[in-house]
Amino acid sequence: MKRLQTTLLSTVMCLTFLAASAQKADEIISSYTGANASGYLQPLADVLTSTFNTGHIHKTSVDSGFHFYIGLTAFSTWFTDDKSRYFMGTTPNGFLPVQEVRAPTILGPREIVTVNGMNGTSYTFPAGLGTKSVLLAVPQITIGSILGTEFNVRFFGYDFGGDFGKLQFLGGGVRHDIGRYFLKNSRFRISAEYCYQKLNVGNYADLTTHKAGVYAGQQGKLFNYYAYVGYQNGAMNIDYQGSSDASPVHIPLTNKNPLLLAAGMGVRLWIFRLNVHGSFIRPVVAAASLGLSF
């Protein structure tokens, strides 16, 4: 149980910068095991998948010739909808009568839900962390172009030491200018991308994401804008030892929001590029990137 508490507390605190105290978060996270664990933790897979799959480009076009970009992308993700904040929890085995109730997820409100059973018994579904947004930032490098193709890399890591180990994130992507085959002498640009990303939370949890989609928009000397449609998949695994005499627990999670619809715009000021990007399918994600383009 201590490993589960450490794993999920570190995931939530490091990736969402929650303001909850360590003692309070520890009490909340350790409250759910068994049949309700997946429903309680599901929003983590949804939120982190959509967050990491946002804001990969800093301009609409894939420029010909050699170009190099290094920058920082910051994300803000909101999850105020009921599907992120609540799930249908079930009373545990042995509690009669069996009941299903609307209970908070790990990202839901700080409100407990108590149901009454036979012979004066009761069962309490614990509160969530009461958070409504995620803040995160990652560095990114983009290099191109080879035959109308550019490549990007995202990365960060931190070694907590001790039993927990390292928090590591590494992602890579490729984008190809497909408009070069049928759009000549036009500011309108169409490109296709694929991105793969991997997050490891010590030895206890991991997230793998895939994303593929198409950008379409206009590129000017100073300003650019685009729309985006794509597909994403995120698989999160949480593994822990429940107790010294129990079998290891494995909780697989998959994101429930595969469709990506987004739009963005950017501006170039000398060698500086500023780009803003918004993804509108639950959860809503806004990204802003600032970097140097050569």
N, C-alpha and C positions, 0 to 999 in steps of 0.2 A: 504493500500500500504506500509505503514511503516513496518508492520509485515512481508510482503513478502520480503522487502529489508533486514530486520534484519535476517530473517531465511536463505535466500539463501546466503547472505554475510557471515554469521557465518559458514554455511555448507562448502562453498568453502574455506574460509580462514582457518578454523580449520582442515579440512580434507585434503586439498591439499597444505597448507602452501604457498599460493600465495603471490607474492611480490607486487601486485598492491596496490595502496593507497586506503584507505577506501572510499574516495570521488569518485575516478574513478570507483571502483568496484560497488559502490552504484548506480551510474548513469547507468552502463551497465545492472545490474540485474533488475532494476526497469523499464527497457525499454520495456520488453515483457510481455504482458498479452493476454488473449483471445486465438484465434485459433493457434497462433504461439508459445504459451508457451511450449507445449509438445515437439515440435521439437527442440526448443532452449535449453531445460533442459535435453533432453534424454541422452546425454553423461554422466551426473552425475550418472544415474542408471547403465549404462554399466561399467563405470570406477570403481565405488565403489563396485559393485558386484564382478567383477573379482579380484579386489585388496584384498578384505577381504577373498575371497575363495582361496587364494594362500598360500603355505608354511606352512601347518598344521603339517607336520611331521619333525622330526630331525634325523631320521635314517630309513633304509629300513625295518628292522625286527621289529616284536612285541615280545620282549624278554619274556621268561617264568619267573615266579617268580615275586616278588615285585620290581618295579623300579619307580623312581620319577625324573621328569625333570622340571626345571624352567628356563625360558630364555626370550629373547626379539627377536621378528621377525620384521625386517625392510623391507619395500616394496618400489620399484620404478616402477611406471607405466607410460608408454609412449603412447601417442595418437597423432601420426603425420599423420594418415590416414584421408582421406577426409570424411569418414562417421562419425568420431568423431568431425571433425572441421566444417562441413557444413551440412545444411539441406535445404529442399525446402520450403521457406516461401511464404505465400500468402498475398497479400494486403488486408487490412481490408474492412469490409462492407461499402459501400458508396463510395469507391474509384473506379473510372472507367477510363479505362477498368480494369477488374480483371486480375492480373498478378501473375505468380509464378516465383520466382527467387532463385538462389543459394545464401543463406545468412549464415553468421557465426553462429555457436552454441555458447553457453556460454564458451566453451573451444576453440573456433576458433580464427582466427587472429583478430587483432585490426584494422579492416577495415570496414567502413560503406558501405552499398549498397543502392543506391538511384534510384528509378524508377519514370518516368514521366507519368502523367495522363492527363486527359482532362482539358481544360480551364486553363492551366498553373499550375495545381496542381502537387505535388510530394509527395512521401512517402519514408521514410528512414528506412532501417533495420539496427539496431545498431550493433556496433562491438562486438566481443567477448573479452575475457580476455587475449587472446594471450599467454596462458600457454601451454606447451608441455609435462609436466610430473607431476606426483603426488609423494610426499614423505610422508610416514606414518610409524609408528612403534607401535606395541602392545605387551604387555607381554603375556606369555602363560605358563600354567602348564599342564603337562601330567603325568598321574598316571596309572599304570598297574602292573601286568597283571592278569586278572581273566578269566580263561578258554580261554586263547589266545586273550583276549580283553583288550584294553587300552582306556582311556578316556582323553580328553583334554578340557581346558577352556581358553578362551581369554576374556580380560576385560579392560576397561578404562572408566573414567568419569571425568567431570569437571562441576562445578556449576558456571554459569555466573551471576546468580542472576537476579534481576529485572524481566522484562516481559519475557525475553527469557527463563530463567530456566536452566535446566541441559542438557548437552551433555553426553549421556550414550551409551556405547557399551558393549554387553555381547554375547558371543558365546560359544557353546559347541559341541563336536563331539565324535564319537566312531569309533574305528578301530579294525577289527577282522582279525586274521591270518587264512585265508582260506587255505593256503598252508600246514598247519599242518595235513590236512586230507589225502593228497596224495603226499607230498614231504617229504621224510625221509632222514636224514643225508645229506642234501644239503645246500649249501650257497645261493641257489636261494630262494627268498621269494615272496609270493603273499598275499596281504591283501586288504580288502575292507573297505571303510569308509562312514560315513554319518556325515554331519556337519550342524548345524543350528546357525544363527547369527542374532542379532537384534540391530539396531542403532536407537536411538531416538534423534532428534535434537530439544530440548525444547518441546514445545507443538505444533510445526508447521510442522514437517516433520519426517518421519520414513522410514527405509529401513529394509526389511526382506529378508534373503538369505537362500537357501537350496543348498546343494551340496552332490553328491554321486558319487563314483568312485572306481577305482581299481589301486593299486600300484603293480609293478612287477620289481624285480631287485635282485642284489646280496648283501649280507652282509658279510663283513670280520671283523676281530678283530679291525682294524684301519680305513679302508675305506669302503664306501658303495656307491651304485648308484642305480637309479631306473627310470622307466618311468611311466607315469600316464595318464589315460584316464577317463573322468568323465562328468557328466551333472550338470549344475548349473541353478538356477532360482533366480532372484532378483526382488522384488516388492518395489517400492519407492512411497510414498504418500506425497504430499505437500499440505497443507491446510492453507489458509489465508483469512483475511477479506479485500477485495479490497478497500472499502471505508466505511465510517460510515453508508451510506444508501444503500449499495449493499449487495447482498446475499454472503455468504461465498463461496470461490473458492476452488475447489478440483482438483488437477492435479495428476492422477495416471500414473506411469511410470513402465515399465517392461523391463528388460535387453534384448537386441537383440542378445546376443552371448551365447547360452546355452551350446555349446560344450567346454570342457576343454581338452587340450593336453599339457602335461608338462613333464619335466625331471629334475632330481636333483642328487646331490651327497653330501657326507659328510665325515668328518674325526673326529676321537676321539683322544684327547690328554689328558690322565689321566682322570679327571672327566669333562673336557670341551668337548663340542660338537659344531662343526661348520658345518652348512648345507647351501647349496645354491640351489635355486629352480627357474626354469624359466617356465612361461606359455606362449604359442606361438600363441594362438588364440586372435584376436583383443579384447581388447587392450593387448599389450605385457606387462607382469608383471614379474619383477625379485624380488626375496625375498632372504634374508640372515638371518639366525637365529644363535644366539650364546647363549649357556646356560650351566647349570650344570646338569649332569646326575648322579644319584646315584642308 
